[in-house]
Amino acid sequence: MLVRLVTFPGMSTPEDPAARFLSLHHEPSPLLLPNPWDIGSARLLSWLGFRALATTSSGFAATLGSLDGSVTKTAALEHAEMIVGGVDLPVSADLENGFADDPAEVADTVLDAIGTGLAGCSIEDFSGDDSEPIYPLALATERIAAAAEAAHNGDRRLVLTARSENYLHGRPDLDGTGPLGSSVAGLHQCPPTVLMAPDDSVAVD
């Protein structure tokens, strides 16, 4: 996993869940972020000593008897708000692709997420289109820039994770020519707080 952190001014209030969540990313030890699927699992993970939580789109969908990617924005945000209200921990939400292709609509999703009390959220560049699973370079960049603008520049803020799905779809480009490269090198104007590039491959000796 590739992670890049940035800081931004005005997030120093200890009570602010985003400030609290951001501070955990800057500690010497890696932040372990488990995925509750309901209030019960969230409280269990809190009792076990985890210091922050992140919702899971696939786990929540499974509780509804549905497949990952089939949950609506409204349902996902209501679920996230329920988790936030059930524990005294910072919570980040898996918001898939922002439930939209258009950058402005992705920004609206982030603004809606701020209203739930979340500390953070992730937006991915998986398009949901099997023929073109990763958004084109220009659109991928615009989407995350719009999300970052919404997450970082209001009275309340979120720790935004830009999740690049390239490795999960056989496109491990880090040279700036594809969406992952754009996330790494091309978002200087309005960067996400965290950059995440998950890889489900297993090293074999």
CYANA upper distance limits for C-alpha pairs under 8 A (distance plus 0.5 A):
  1 MET  CA    196 MET  CA      6.71
  1 MET  CA    197 ALA  CA      5.61
  1 MET  CA    198 PRO  CA      5.45
  1 MET  CA    199 ASP  CA      6.83
  2 LEU  CA    195 LEU  CA      7.22
  2 LEU  CA    196 MET  CA      5.86
  2 LEU  CA    197 ALA  CA      5.68
  2 LEU  CA    198 PRO  CA      7.87
  3 VAL  CA    194 VAL  CA      6.62
  3 VAL  CA    195 LEU  CA      5.28
  3 VAL  CA    196 MET  CA      5.52
  3 VAL  CA    197 ALA  CA      7.71
  4 ARG  CA    193 THR  CA      8.00
  4 ARG  CA    194 VAL  CA      5.72
  4 ARG  CA    195 LEU  CA      5.39
  4 ARG  CA    196 MET  CA      7.92
  5 LEU  CA     25 HIS  CA      8.31
  5 LEU  CA    192 PRO  CA      8.46
  5 LEU  CA    193 THR  CA      5.92
  5 LEU  CA    194 VAL  CA      5.28
  5 LEU  CA    195 LEU  CA      7.43
  6 VAL  CA    191 PRO  CA      8.11
  6 VAL  CA    192 PRO  CA      7.85
  6 VAL  CA    193 THR  CA      5.55
  6 VAL  CA    194 VAL  CA      7.36
  7 THR  CA    193 THR  CA      7.27
  8 PHE  CA    152 HIS  CA      8.11
 11 MET  CA     16 ASP  CA      8.02
 11 MET  CA     18 ALA  CA      7.94
 11 MET  CA     19 ALA  CA      5.62
 11 MET  CA    157 ARG  CA      8.46
 12 SER  CA     16 ASP  CA      8.27
 12 SER  CA     19 ALA  CA      6.41
 13 THR  CA     19 ALA  CA      6.95
 14 PRO  CA     19 ALA  CA      6.96
 14 PRO  CA     20 ARG  CA      6.49
 15 GLU  CA     19 ALA  CA      8.21
 15 GLU  CA     20 ARG  CA      7.69
 16 ASP  CA     20 ARG  CA      6.70
 16 ASP  CA    119 ALA  CA      8.50
 17 PRO  CA     21 PHE  CA      6.47
 17 PRO  CA     89 LEU  CA      8.35
 17 PRO  CA     90 PRO  CA      5.91
 17 PRO  CA     91 VAL  CA      8.50
 17 PRO  CA    117 GLY  CA      8.24
 17 PRO  CA    118 LEU  CA      7.69
 17 PRO  CA    119 ALA  CA      5.35
 18 ALA  CA     22 LEU  CA      6.44
 18 ALA  CA     90 PRO  CA      7.68
 18 ALA  CA    118 LEU  CA      8.02
 18 ALA  CA    119 ALA  CA      4.61
 18 ALA  CA    120 GLY  CA      6.84
 18 ALA  CA    157 ARG  CA      6.92
 18 ALA  CA    158 LEU  CA      5.89
 18 ALA  CA    159 VAL  CA      6.39
 19 ALA  CA     23 SER  CA      6.64
 19 ALA  CA    119 ALA  CA      8.28
 20 ARG  CA     24 LEU  CA      7.19
 20 ARG  CA     90 PRO  CA      7.47
 20 ARG  CA    119 ALA  CA      8.45
 21 PHE  CA     25 HIS  CA      7.52
 21 PHE  CA     52 ALA  CA      7.60
 21 PHE  CA     90 PRO  CA      6.19
 21 PHE  CA     91 VAL  CA      8.42
 21 PHE  CA    119 ALA  CA      6.74
 21 PHE  CA    120 GLY  CA      8.06
 21 PHE  CA    159 VAL  CA      7.84
 22 LEU  CA     26 HIS  CA      7.58
 22 LEU  CA    159 VAL  CA      6.92
 23 SER  CA     27 GLU  CA      7.44
 24 LEU  CA     31 LEU  CA      6.98
 25 HIS  CA     30 PRO  CA      7.77
 25 HIS  CA     31 LEU  CA      6.64
 27 GLU  CA     31 LEU  CA      8.44
 32 LEU  CA     50 PHE  CA      7.78
 32 LEU  CA     52 ALA  CA      8.32
 33 LEU  CA     50 PHE  CA      7.90
 33 LEU  CA     51 ARG  CA      8.40
 33 LEU  CA     52 ALA  CA      6.53
 33 LEU  CA     53 LEU  CA      5.79
 33 LEU  CA     54 ALA  CA      6.66
 34 PRO  CA     45 LEU  CA      7.98
 34 PRO  CA     50 PHE  CA      8.16
 34 PRO  CA     52 ALA  CA      8.24
 34 PRO  CA     53 LEU  CA      6.02
 34 PRO  CA     54 ALA  CA      6.69
 35 ASN  CA     42 ALA  CA      8.36
 35 ASN  CA     53 LEU  CA      6.59
 35 ASN  CA     54 ALA  CA      5.58
 35 ASN  CA     55 THR  CA      5.70
 35 ASN  CA     56 THR  CA      6.06
 35 ASN  CA     59 GLY  CA      8.48
 36 PRO  CA     41 SER  CA      5.63
 36 PRO  CA     42 ALA  CA      5.38
 36 PRO  CA     45 LEU  CA      7.93
 36 PRO  CA     53 LEU  CA      7.57
 36 PRO  CA     54 ALA  CA      7.42
 36 PRO  CA     55 THR  CA      6.29
 36 PRO  CA     56 THR  CA      7.36
 36 PRO  CA     59 GLY  CA      8.26
 37 TRP  CA     41 SER  CA      6.81
 37 TRP  CA     42 ALA  CA      7.70
 37 TRP  CA     55 THR  CA      7.03
 37 TRP  CA     56 THR  CA      6.97
 37 TRP  CA     59 GLY  CA      5.94
 37 TRP  CA     60 PHE  CA      5.67
 37 TRP  CA     63 THR  CA      7.98
 38 ASP  CA     42 ALA  CA      6.69
 38 ASP  CA     60 PHE  CA      7.97
 38 ASP  CA     79 HIS  CA      8.38
 38 ASP  CA     83 ILE  CA      7.15
 39 ILE  CA     43 ARG  CA      6.61
 39 ILE  CA     82 MET  CA      7.59
 39 ILE  CA     83 ILE  CA      6.04
 39 ILE  CA     86 GLY  CA      6.29
 39 ILE  CA     87 VAL  CA      8.43
 40 GLY  CA     44 LEU  CA      6.72
 41 SER  CA     45 LEU  CA      6.64
 42 ALA  CA     46 SER  CA      6.70
 42 ALA  CA     53 LEU  CA      7.98
 42 ALA  CA     83 ILE  CA      7.25
 42 ALA  CA     86 GLY  CA      7.85
 42 ALA  CA     87 VAL  CA      7.38
 43 ARG  CA     47 TRP  CA      6.59
 43 ARG  CA     86 GLY  CA      7.52
 43 ARG  CA     87 VAL  CA      6.63
 44 LEU  CA     48 LEU  CA      6.73
 45 LEU  CA     49 GLY  CA      7.15
 45 LEU  CA     50 PHE  CA      6.49
 46 SER  CA     50 PHE  CA      5.85
 46 SER  CA     51 ARG  CA      7.51
 46 SER  CA     52 ALA  CA      8.39
 46 SER  CA     87 VAL  CA      7.66
 46 SER  CA     89 LEU  CA      7.98
 51 ARG  CA     89 LEU  CA      6.79
 51 ARG  CA     90 PRO  CA      7.97
 52 ALA  CA     89 LEU  CA      5.83
 52 ALA  CA     90 PRO  CA      5.48
 52 ALA  CA     91 VAL  CA      6.38
 52 ALA  CA     92 SER  CA      8.46
 53 LEU  CA     89 LEU  CA      7.56
 53 LEU  CA     90 PRO  CA      6.95
 53 LEU  CA     91 VAL  CA      5.33
 53 LEU  CA     92 SER  CA      6.80
 54 ALA  CA     91 VAL  CA      5.91
 54 ALA  CA     92 SER  CA      4.98
 54 ALA  CA     93 ALA  CA      5.93
 54 ALA  CA     94 ASP  CA      7.38
 55 THR  CA     60 PHE  CA      8.27
 55 THR  CA     80 ALA  CA      7.20
 55 THR  CA     83 ILE  CA      8.47
 55 THR  CA     91 VAL  CA      7.92
 55 THR  CA     92 SER  CA      6.90
 55 THR  CA     93 ALA  CA      5.36
 55 THR  CA     94 ASP  CA      6.06
 56 THR  CA     60 PHE  CA      6.53
 56 THR  CA     93 ALA  CA      7.75
 56 THR  CA     94 ASP  CA      6.17
 57 SER  CA     61 ALA  CA      6.56
 57 SER  CA     68 ASP  CA      6.61
 57 SER  CA     69 GLY  CA      7.79
 57 SER  CA     71 VAL  CA      8.25
 57 SER  CA     76 ALA  CA      8.13
 57 SER  CA     94 ASP  CA      6.34
 57 SER  CA     95 LEU  CA      7.77
 57 SER  CA     96 GLU  CA      7.60
 58 SER  CA     62 ALA  CA      6.60
 58 SER  CA     67 LEU  CA      7.30
 58 SER  CA     68 ASP  CA      4.92
 58 SER  CA     69 GLY  CA      7.94
 59 GLY  CA     63 THR  CA      7.05
 59 GLY  CA     68 ASP  CA      8.33
 60 PHE  CA     64 LEU  CA      7.31
 60 PHE  CA     79 HIS  CA      8.48
 61 ALA  CA     65 GLY  CA      6.93
 61 ALA  CA     66 SER  CA      5.45
 61 ALA  CA     67 LEU  CA      6.19
 61 ALA  CA     68 ASP  CA      6.11
 61 ALA  CA     69 GLY  CA      8.31
 61 ALA  CA     70 SER  CA      7.67
 61 ALA  CA     71 VAL  CA      6.75
 62 ALA  CA     66 SER  CA      5.85
 62 ALA  CA     67 LEU  CA      6.88
 62 ALA  CA     68 ASP  CA      7.96
 66 SER  CA     70 SER  CA      7.09
 66 SER  CA     71 VAL  CA      8.17
 67 LEU  CA     71 VAL  CA      8.49
 69 GLY  CA     96 GLU  CA      8.00
 69 GLY  CA    128 GLY  CA      8.41
 71 VAL  CA     75 ALA  CA      6.90
 71 VAL  CA     76 ALA  CA      7.00
 72 THR  CA     76 ALA  CA      6.67
 72 THR  CA     99 PHE  CA      7.95
 73 LYS  CA     77 LEU  CA      6.62
 73 LYS  CA     95 LEU  CA      8.28
 73 LYS  CA     98 GLY  CA      8.41
 73 LYS  CA     99 PHE  CA      6.53
 73 LYS  CA    109 THR  CA      8.23
 74 THR  CA     78 GLU  CA      6.62
 75 ALA  CA     79 HIS  CA      6.56
 76 ALA  CA     80 ALA  CA      6.65
 76 ALA  CA     95 LEU  CA      7.79
 77 LEU  CA     81 GLU  CA      6.57
 77 LEU  CA    112 ASP  CA      8.35
 77 LEU  CA    113 ALA  CA      7.02
 77 LEU  CA    116 THR  CA      7.60
 78 GLU  CA     82 MET  CA      6.73
 78 GLU  CA    116 THR  CA      8.35
 79 HIS  CA     83 ILE  CA      6.93
 80 ALA  CA     84 VAL  CA      6.69
 80 ALA  CA     91 VAL  CA      8.47
 80 ALA  CA     93 ALA  CA      6.75
 80 ALA  CA    116 THR  CA      7.80
 80 ALA  CA    118 LEU  CA      7.90
 81 GLU  CA     85 GLY  CA      6.67
 81 GLU  CA    116 THR  CA      5.57
 81 GLU  CA    117 GLY  CA      7.24
 81 GLU  CA    118 LEU  CA      7.69
 82 MET  CA     86 GLY  CA      6.76
 83 ILE  CA     87 VAL  CA      7.21
 83 ILE  CA     91 VAL  CA      8.07
 84 VAL  CA     88 ASP  CA      8.07
 84 VAL  CA     89 LEU  CA      8.04
 84 VAL  CA     90 PRO  CA      7.97
 84 VAL  CA     91 VAL  CA      6.57
 84 VAL  CA    116 THR  CA      8.25
 84 VAL  CA    117 GLY  CA      7.12
 84 VAL  CA    118 LEU  CA      7.00
 90 PRO  CA    118 LEU  CA      7.50
 90 PRO  CA    119 ALA  CA      5.87
 90 PRO  CA    120 GLY  CA      8.43
 91 VAL  CA    118 LEU  CA      6.01
 91 VAL  CA    119 ALA  CA      5.85
 91 VAL  CA    120 GLY  CA      7.00
 92 SER  CA    118 LEU  CA      6.41
 92 SER  CA    119 ALA  CA      6.04
 92 SER  CA    120 GLY  CA      4.65
 92 SER  CA    121 CYS  CA      5.24
 92 SER  CA    122 SER  CA      7.90
 92 SER  CA    159 VAL  CA      8.48
 93 ALA  CA    118 LEU  CA      7.67
 93 ALA  CA    120 GLY  CA      6.85
 93 ALA  CA    121 CYS  CA      4.94
 93 ALA  CA    122 SER  CA      6.82
 94 ASP  CA    121 CYS  CA      6.40
 94 ASP  CA    122 SER  CA      5.74
 94 ASP  CA    123 ILE  CA      7.67
 95 LEU  CA     99 PHE  CA      7.68
 95 LEU  CA    121 CYS  CA      6.96
 95 LEU  CA    122 SER  CA      6.23
 95 LEU  CA    123 ILE  CA      6.26
 95 LEU  CA    124 GLU  CA      8.37
 96 GLU  CA    122 SER  CA      7.50
 96 GLU  CA    123 ILE  CA      6.07
 96 GLU  CA    124 GLU  CA      6.11
 96 GLU  CA    126 PHE  CA      8.41
 97 ASN  CA    101 ASP  CA      7.91
 97 ASN  CA    106 VAL  CA      8.18
 97 ASN  CA    123 ILE  CA      5.70
 97 ASN  CA    124 GLU  CA      5.30
 97 ASN  CA    125 ASP  CA      6.61
 97 ASN  CA    126 PHE  CA      6.90
 97 ASN  CA    127 SER  CA      7.36
 98 GLY  CA    105 GLU  CA      8.17
 98 GLY  CA    106 VAL  CA      5.36
 98 GLY  CA    107 ALA  CA      8.45
 98 GLY  CA    109 THR  CA      6.43
 98 GLY  CA    110 VAL  CA      7.99
 98 GLY  CA    123 ILE  CA      6.20
 98 GLY  CA    124 GLU  CA      7.99
 99 PHE  CA    105 GLU  CA      8.48
 99 PHE  CA    106 VAL  CA      7.39
 99 PHE  CA    109 THR  CA      7.87
100 ALA  CA    105 GLU  CA      6.41
100 ALA  CA    106 VAL  CA      6.25
101 ASP  CA    105 GLU  CA      7.88
101 ASP  CA    106 VAL  CA      7.66
101 ASP  CA    127 SER  CA      7.91
101 ASP  CA    143 ARG  CA      8.30
102 ASP  CA    106 VAL  CA      6.85
102 ASP  CA    143 ARG  CA      7.52
103 PRO  CA    107 ALA  CA      6.74
103 PRO  CA    139 LEU  CA      8.24
103 PRO  CA    142 GLU  CA      6.58
103 PRO  CA    143 ARG  CA      4.76
103 PRO  CA    144 ILE  CA      8.06
103 PRO  CA    146 ALA  CA      6.22
103 PRO  CA    147 ALA  CA      7.91
104 ALA  CA    108 ASP  CA      6.83
104 ALA  CA    143 ARG  CA      8.17
104 ALA  CA    146 ALA  CA      7.04
105 GLU  CA    109 THR  CA      6.84
106 VAL  CA    110 VAL  CA      6.99
106 VAL  CA    143 ARG  CA      7.10
106 VAL  CA    146 ALA  CA      7.62
106 VAL  CA    147 ALA  CA      6.60
107 ALA  CA    111 LEU  CA      6.79
107 ALA  CA    143 ARG  CA      8.31
107 ALA  CA    146 ALA  CA      5.91
107 ALA  CA    147 ALA  CA      5.06
107 ALA  CA    148 ALA  CA      8.36
107 ALA  CA    149 GLU  CA      8.09
107 ALA  CA    150 ALA  CA      6.05
107 ALA  CA    151 ALA  CA      8.49
108 ASP  CA    112 ASP  CA      6.65
108 ASP  CA    150 ALA  CA      8.17
109 THR  CA    113 ALA  CA      6.68
110 VAL  CA    114 ILE  CA      6.89
110 VAL  CA    121 CYS  CA      8.15
110 VAL  CA    147 ALA  CA      6.72
110 VAL  CA    150 ALA  CA      6.79
110 VAL  CA    151 ALA  CA      6.81
111 LEU  CA    115 GLY  CA      7.31
111 LEU  CA    150 ALA  CA      6.58
111 LEU  CA    151 ALA  CA      7.47
112 ASP  CA    116 THR  CA      7.58
113 ALA  CA    117 GLY  CA      7.87
113 ALA  CA    118 LEU  CA      6.95
113 ALA  CA    121 CYS  CA      8.11
114 ILE  CA    118 LEU  CA      6.45
114 ILE  CA    119 ALA  CA      8.27
114 ILE  CA    151 ALA  CA      8.21
114 ILE  CA    156 ARG  CA      7.46
114 ILE  CA    157 ARG  CA      7.31
114 ILE  CA    158 LEU  CA      7.11
118 LEU  CA    158 LEU  CA      7.75
119 ALA  CA    157 ARG  CA      8.29
119 ALA  CA    158 LEU  CA      5.92
119 ALA  CA    159 VAL  CA      6.77
120 GLY  CA    158 LEU  CA      5.11
120 GLY  CA    159 VAL  CA      4.75
120 GLY  CA    160 LEU  CA      6.13
120 GLY  CA    161 THR  CA      8.02
121 CYS  CA    158 LEU  CA      7.45
121 CYS  CA    159 VAL  CA      6.99
121 CYS  CA    160 LEU  CA      5.85
121 CYS  CA    161 THR  CA      6.64
122 SER  CA    160 LEU  CA      6.31
122 SER  CA    161 THR  CA      4.90
122 SER  CA    162 ALA  CA      6.32
122 SER  CA    163 ARG  CA      6.81
123 ILE  CA    144 ILE  CA      7.92
123 ILE  CA    147 ALA  CA      8.41
123 ILE  CA    160 LEU  CA      8.12
123 ILE  CA    161 THR  CA      6.87
123 ILE  CA    162 ALA  CA      5.84
123 ILE  CA    163 ARG  CA      6.28
124 GLU  CA    162 ALA  CA      6.53
124 GLU  CA    163 ARG  CA      4.88
124 GLU  CA    164 SER  CA      6.18
124 GLU  CA    165 GLU  CA      7.15
125 ASP  CA    134 ILE  CA      6.24
125 ASP  CA    135 TYR  CA      6.29
125 ASP  CA    140 ALA  CA      6.71
125 ASP  CA    163 ARG  CA      7.12
125 ASP  CA    164 SER  CA      6.02
125 ASP  CA    165 GLU  CA      6.59
125 ASP  CA    179 PRO  CA      8.03
126 PHE  CA    133 PRO  CA      5.99
126 PHE  CA    134 ILE  CA      5.35
126 PHE  CA    135 TYR  CA      7.02
126 PHE  CA    164 SER  CA      8.03
126 PHE  CA    165 GLU  CA      6.38
127 SER  CA    132 GLU  CA      7.71
127 SER  CA    133 PRO  CA      5.62
127 SER  CA    134 ILE  CA      5.95
127 SER  CA    135 TYR  CA      6.20
128 GLY  CA    133 PRO  CA      6.32
129 ASP  CA    133 PRO  CA      5.45
129 ASP  CA    134 ILE  CA      8.48
133 PRO  CA    169 HIS  CA      7.70
134 ILE  CA    165 GLU  CA      7.74
134 ILE  CA    166 ASN  CA      7.41
134 ILE  CA    169 HIS  CA      8.45
134 ILE  CA    179 PRO  CA      7.72
135 TYR  CA    139 LEU  CA      6.78
135 TYR  CA    140 ALA  CA      5.87
135 TYR  CA    179 PRO  CA      7.35
136 PRO  CA    140 ALA  CA      6.37
136 PRO  CA    178 GLY  CA      7.68
136 PRO  CA    179 PRO  CA      6.90
137 LEU  CA    141 THR  CA      6.71
137 LEU  CA    177 THR  CA      7.85
137 LEU  CA    178 GLY  CA      5.79
137 LEU  CA    179 PRO  CA      5.12
137 LEU  CA    182 SER  CA      7.01
138 ALA  CA    142 GLU  CA      6.74
138 ALA  CA    179 PRO  CA      8.41
139 LEU  CA    143 ARG  CA      6.52
140 ALA  CA    144 ILE  CA      6.96
140 ALA  CA    179 PRO  CA      6.35
140 ALA  CA    182 SER  CA      8.23
141 THR  CA    145 ALA  CA      6.58
141 THR  CA    179 PRO  CA      7.69
141 THR  CA    182 SER  CA      6.80
141 THR  CA    183 SER  CA      7.27
141 THR  CA    186 GLY  CA      7.82
141 THR  CA    187 LEU  CA      7.31
142 GLU  CA    146 ALA  CA      6.56
143 ARG  CA    147 ALA  CA      6.73
144 ILE  CA    148 ALA  CA      6.48
144 ILE  CA    162 ALA  CA      7.16
144 ILE  CA    191 PRO  CA      8.25
144 ILE  CA    192 PRO  CA      7.55
145 ALA  CA    149 GLU  CA      6.63
145 ALA  CA    187 LEU  CA      7.38
145 ALA  CA    189 GLN  CA      8.23
145 ALA  CA    190 CYS  CA      5.88
145 ALA  CA    191 PRO  CA      7.02
145 ALA  CA    192 PRO  CA      7.95
146 ALA  CA    150 ALA  CA      6.86
147 ALA  CA    151 ALA  CA      6.56
147 ALA  CA    160 LEU  CA      8.22
147 ALA  CA    192 PRO  CA      8.47
148 ALA  CA    152 HIS  CA      6.35
148 ALA  CA    160 LEU  CA      7.06
148 ALA  CA    190 CYS  CA      6.62
148 ALA  CA    191 PRO  CA      6.81
148 ALA  CA    192 PRO  CA      5.85
148 ALA  CA    193 THR  CA      8.33
149 GLU  CA    153 ASN  CA      6.31
149 GLU  CA    190 CYS  CA      7.01
150 ALA  CA    154 GLY  CA      7.35
151 ALA  CA    157 ARG  CA      5.71
151 ALA  CA    158 LEU  CA      5.44
151 ALA  CA    159 VAL  CA      7.51
151 ALA  CA    160 LEU  CA      6.95
152 HIS  CA    156 ARG  CA      8.37
152 HIS  CA    157 ARG  CA      5.66
152 HIS  CA    158 LEU  CA      6.91
152 HIS  CA    159 VAL  CA      8.32
153 ASN  CA    157 ARG  CA      7.41
159 VAL  CA    192 PRO  CA      8.36
159 VAL  CA    193 THR  CA      6.18
159 VAL  CA    194 VAL  CA      7.91
160 LEU  CA    192 PRO  CA      5.95
160 LEU  CA    193 THR  CA      5.62
160 LEU  CA    194 VAL  CA      6.70
161 THR  CA    192 PRO  CA      6.59
161 THR  CA    193 THR  CA      6.51
161 THR  CA    194 VAL  CA      5.03
161 THR  CA    195 LEU  CA      6.09
161 THR  CA    196 MET  CA      7.14
162 ALA  CA    183 SER  CA      8.08
162 ALA  CA    192 PRO  CA      6.48
162 ALA  CA    193 THR  CA      8.29
162 ALA  CA    194 VAL  CA      6.72
162 ALA  CA    195 LEU  CA      5.43
162 ALA  CA    196 MET  CA      6.58
163 ARG  CA    195 LEU  CA      6.64
163 ARG  CA    196 MET  CA      5.25
163 ARG  CA    197 ALA  CA      6.33
163 ARG  CA    198 PRO  CA      8.15
164 SER  CA    179 PRO  CA      7.87
164 SER  CA    180 LEU  CA      6.23
164 SER  CA    183 SER  CA      8.00
164 SER  CA    195 LEU  CA      8.15
164 SER  CA    196 MET  CA      6.69
164 SER  CA    197 ALA  CA      5.41
164 SER  CA    198 PRO  CA      7.77
165 GLU  CA    169 HIS  CA      7.11
165 GLU  CA    180 LEU  CA      8.33
165 GLU  CA    197 ALA  CA      6.75
165 GLU  CA    198 PRO  CA      7.16
166 ASN  CA    170 GLY  CA      6.69
166 ASN  CA    171 ARG  CA      5.17
166 ASN  CA    172 PRO  CA      5.99
166 ASN  CA    173 ASP  CA      7.92
166 ASN  CA    179 PRO  CA      8.16
166 ASN  CA    180 LEU  CA      6.90
166 ASN  CA    197 ALA  CA      7.88
167 TYR  CA    171 ARG  CA      6.05
167 TYR  CA    172 PRO  CA      5.51
167 TYR  CA    197 ALA  CA      7.57
167 TYR  CA    198 PRO  CA      7.15
167 TYR  CA    199 ASP  CA      5.76
167 TYR  CA    200 ASP  CA      8.16
168 LEU  CA    198 PRO  CA      7.56
168 LEU  CA    199 ASP  CA      6.34
168 LEU  CA    200 ASP  CA      7.01
172 PRO  CA    180 LEU  CA      7.98
173 ASP  CA    177 THR  CA      7.54
173 ASP  CA    178 GLY  CA      6.60
173 ASP  CA    179 PRO  CA      8.40
173 ASP  CA    180 LEU  CA      6.64
173 ASP  CA    181 GLY  CA      6.56
174 LEU  CA    178 GLY  CA      8.05
174 LEU  CA    180 LEU  CA      6.60
174 LEU  CA    181 GLY  CA      5.03
174 LEU  CA    184 VAL  CA      7.90
175 ASP  CA    181 GLY  CA      5.87
176 GLY  CA    180 LEU  CA      7.72
176 GLY  CA    181 GLY  CA      4.14
176 GLY  CA    182 SER  CA      5.74
176 GLY  CA    184 VAL  CA      7.94
176 GLY  CA    185 ALA  CA      6.79
176 GLY  CA    186 GLY  CA      7.91
177 THR  CA    181 GLY  CA      6.35
177 THR  CA    182 SER  CA      7.56
178 GLY  CA    182 SER  CA      6.67
179 PRO  CA    183 SER  CA      6.74
180 LEU  CA    184 VAL  CA      6.79
180 LEU  CA    197 ALA  CA      8.38
181 GLY  CA    185 ALA  CA      6.42
181 GLY  CA    186 GLY  CA      7.83
182 SER  CA    186 GLY  CA      5.02
182 SER  CA    187 LEU  CA      7.23
183 SER  CA    187 LEU  CA      6.49
183 SER  CA    195 LEU  CA      7.89
184 VAL  CA    195 LEU  CA      8.13
187 LEU  CA    191 PRO  CA      5.43
187 LEU  CA    192 PRO  CA      8.30
